[in-house]
Amino acid sequence: MNKELIINAAPSGVEIALLEDKKLVELHHESGNPNFAVGDLYLGKVKKLIPGLNAAFVDVGFEKDAFLHYTDLSPYIRSILKFTQQAISDKSETFDFAKFKNEPEIVKTGKITEVLGGKPNILVQILKEPISSKGPRLSCEISLPGRFIVITPFNNIVAVSKKIHSSEERKRLQKIVEAIKPHNFGVIVRTAAEGKKTAELHEDLTTLVSTWKTIQENLRGSAAPQKILSEQTKTTSILRDLLNESFNRIVINDKNIYTDTKTYIQKIAPEKQDIVTYYHNGAPIFDHFGVTRQVKASFGKTVNLDSGVYLIIEATEALHVIDVNSGYKSSSNNQEQNALASNLEAAAEIARQLRLRDLGGIIIIDFIDMKLPENKKTVYEAMEKFMVLDRAKHTILPISKFGLMQITRQRVKPEITISVAEDCPACKGTGKIGASMLIVEDIEKNLQYLLNHQHKGLTIRVHPILYAYLTKGWLRSRQWKWYFTYKKWIKLKGDSNYHLTEYRFFDANDEEIKL
């Protein structure tokens, strides 16, 4: 599979399109001032404790207080509180985290009032971005992701991704990390670390430990609410998570982003630095690579597939509903086989739509009815296969006896909604046009104005229906009335490209006269 990243820098921010085999699968937008993004670290102030919810509201500088539940506190919350206070008040600049003494862990069934009773300042990480009327959701389980590993301060646990299937490889990685990791840091080994050498893992670990030292320095003397550390830009975070041998091109239309990205690639994967190219061909970059066309075709309530199958995607407050409808083409005369083929094609597109629109929460899919259990199982297994590349956590349930499939998908930021409808040229998006009986009056007012200003050889282009009305009747038409009134012959031309009430004036050189 070939992966391409197309990056469009615009005044409103940076747009990032991920293509897999030329097909758009992810679309990201990074504003010029991305606050409260997933992964950002803040020094927050506990404002209110809600015992009934076993949660707290924390001021991190957003217009609405952020939400922190007891289950997101981390077992090491007492250590985090102690560390936060020490880092803020540290003036010696010699705070050695390796010698930091951890506090006892809290119990899973405890109460938030017992932990945050004094409403302290606290180091938190954004778990979910602000969505709709809700503020950010927070976590105190601090994690700093690298390309091959993730470090989790305040513990000494080493875990290896279960997606690495070889037990020998998992044991090898476990031994390497246990030998090189500093005290007071837990490490999670990512799937991308499979087959990597000790030097590569150590370099990644060193970079992340250096980031943690930066956090300590930023905490010194700070006052809540305050941002302590930003997650990397979306460009570098996507590259960090996705860059592999199948990534074959990164195209950027901004010189500064191009330079930064190339430097980042040289740092994490020097052998891939040649895939970064600078685009300056004049035409908009998204138009050149077909991204704009795919966006127009992929967003909206209805999504049409090549076979004629189409999806209806509806959103409610609690869930998303996707209805699969059969198309006009049939691969066979067997209704069951047609339903299976249509559902398999729809499943592939639905998996793409979930990533592209970043739909989260509960998704209900109403597939075309199938009678045979083995066909339902085939569609279920296909959906699992299609969603393997989805980085968001998700759970898929088999098709129920009602023909419905349920999917839960992690939602950490607002879904992407793009309006693909365009304003009507006649009504300018208002849904209303001027009164048709006044159109002729408007034309005559403008005509009189132009003639009074000595314009000659005038031609008026109008819609054919309006042309027929203006020229209807011998000596009784509007055109003849204008001749008798102004002693000048005004040419009229019908143009089917004009909307019903549109008209334009042209001079003797056939150049449009702007009014």
Secondary structure as GFF3:
##gff-version 3
##sequence-region A 1 515
A	DSSP	beta_strand	3	10	.	.	.	ID=ss1
A	DSSP	beta_strand	13	20	.	.	.	ID=ss2
A	DSSP	beta_strand	23	31	.	.	.	ID=ss3
A	DSSP	beta_strand	41	50	.	.	.	ID=ss4
A	DSSP	beta_strand	55	59	.	.	.	ID=ss5
A	DSSP	beta_strand	66	69	.	.	.	ID=ss6
A	DSSP	three_ten_helix	70	72	.	.	.	ID=ss7
A	DSSP	alpha_helix	77	89	.	.	.	ID=ss8
A	DSSP	three_ten_helix	97	99	.	.	.	ID=ss9
A	DSSP	alpha_helix	112	115	.	.	.	ID=ss10
A	DSSP	beta_strand	121	128	.	.	.	ID=ss11
A	DSSP	beta_strand	137	139	.	.	.	ID=ss12
A	DSSP	beta_strand	144	145	.	.	.	ID=ss13
A	DSSP	beta_strand	149	153	.	.	.	ID=ss14
A	DSSP	beta_strand	158	160	.	.	.	ID=ss15
A	DSSP	alpha_helix	167	180	.	.	.	ID=ss16
A	DSSP	beta_strand	185	189	.	.	.	ID=ss17
A	DSSP	three_ten_helix	191	193	.	.	.	ID=ss18
A	DSSP	alpha_helix	198	219	.	.	.	ID=ss19
A	DSSP	beta_strand	226	229	.	.	.	ID=ss20
A	DSSP	alpha_helix	234	242	.	.	.	ID=ss21
A	DSSP	beta_strand	247	252	.	.	.	ID=ss22
A	DSSP	alpha_helix	255	268	.	.	.	ID=ss23
A	DSSP	three_ten_helix	270	275	.	.	.	ID=ss24
A	DSSP	beta_strand	276	278	.	.	.	ID=ss25
A	DSSP	alpha_helix	285	288	.	.	.	ID=ss26
A	DSSP	alpha_helix	291	298	.	.	.	ID=ss27
A	DSSP	beta_strand	302	304	.	.	.	ID=ss28
A	DSSP	beta_strand	310	315	.	.	.	ID=ss29
A	DSSP	beta_strand	319	325	.	.	.	ID=ss30
A	DSSP	alpha_helix	335	357	.	.	.	ID=ss31
A	DSSP	beta_strand	361	366	.	.	.	ID=ss32
A	DSSP	alpha_helix	373	386	.	.	.	ID=ss33
A	DSSP	beta_strand	394	396	.	.	.	ID=ss34
A	DSSP	beta_strand	404	409	.	.	.	ID=ss35
A	DSSP	three_ten_helix	436	438	.	.	.	ID=ss36
A	DSSP	alpha_helix	439	452	.	.	.	ID=ss37
A	DSSP	beta_strand	459	462	.	.	.	ID=ss38
A	DSSP	alpha_helix	464	471	.	.	.	ID=ss39
A	DSSP	alpha_helix	478	486	.	.	.	ID=ss40
A	DSSP	beta_strand	491	494	.	.	.	ID=ss41
A	DSSP	beta_strand	503	506	.	.	.	ID=ss42
A	DSSP	beta_strand	512	513	.	.	.	ID=ss43
###
